[in-house]
Amino acid sequence: MAVTILRRKALRNQTRSTNRLKKIKDLMRKPEVRNVDVEAIKAEFAEMKKQREAEEKKAAKPVESKKAEAAESKKDETKPVESKKSEAAEEKKAEPKIEEETKVEAKATEEPKADKKTEETKEEAAKK
């Protein structure tokens, strides 16, 4: 009996094992230790934090002032608006009767509108 060799499968297995070993080596590798000034780095982070807080405060102040202004304007607007609404409602109650009467009078006084066809026939009759 002859034994067949599965070459593609063998290549796949070899590549898997080499890739696994490369990953392990990468994970085990440590960076070089250099002389680093830790205090300077901490100072940089502290400065950045202060800058962020200052920016947030600046951004928060306009929002709060806008909210306060909006609240004040709403308080000022609510009283006149209610009185305006009541006045408008009273005027509307009285207005429809007057408008209906004027509409009826206007309809009676208006001449009926002529169609284009009737205008053309009048013009033709005048020419003859």
Disulfide bonds with the S-S distance in Angstrom:
none
